């Protein structure tokens, strides 16, 4: 059976500009996320970053990608719209998309959600307790009733997203806030999972439980088929039952697309 083709996309800006972030993730956050996926049995995991040609996501690479992870923060506006367009197209066709932490404000997530995706936040290094809402969900496989991160950035409600189709996790923070930090949707034939833990100044992507969640999410989001992005014309003589053309027509048999 073909192994899952996973690409971890990371902005890789803070890691180069901030000594604090570099001390936590010397090889980049994208590398730590990819290592965690491999640690949990996913073999074909590669990475891409903002500063690569076409942000490391040319059309031919996305065509062979089953699941794309997306982490961004300070450079959302630098992501080319052409790349966002092709990622959206692939999600609608069936590619899975896992959006992480501050990726809630990425162009691709806001476009797919159709909302502002805004939230409240606080960077105070407080404890985060992540509760499992649905222990039967594949993304929660092997996870206890809850797990804790000793230091995290608080993300709080209201979270301006469409109502999740499935709520897998909800977070509680030491300051009292709660947050819908593990949410699932379908867009077209693709699956989307948003997971909030992952601030860059804390070693969250080295946490074994977080790594298990991300690997579970990759397997859950794996394509189950593919839609084609076209509107082909089916002439009358190719209908399943015999029919003839009747009445005035705007289009000719075999016209490409819909006009």
Secondary structure by P-SEA (a helix, b strand, c coil): cccbbbbbbbccccccccaaaaaaccccaaaaaaaaaaaaccccccccccccccccccaaaaaaccbbbbbbccccccccaaaaaaaaaaaaabbbbbbcccccccaaaaaaacccbbbbbbccbbbbbbbbccccccccccccccccccbbbbbbccccccccccccbbbbcccccccccbbbbbcccbbbbbbccccccccccccaaaaaaaaaaaaaaccccccccccccccccccccbbbbcccccccccccccc
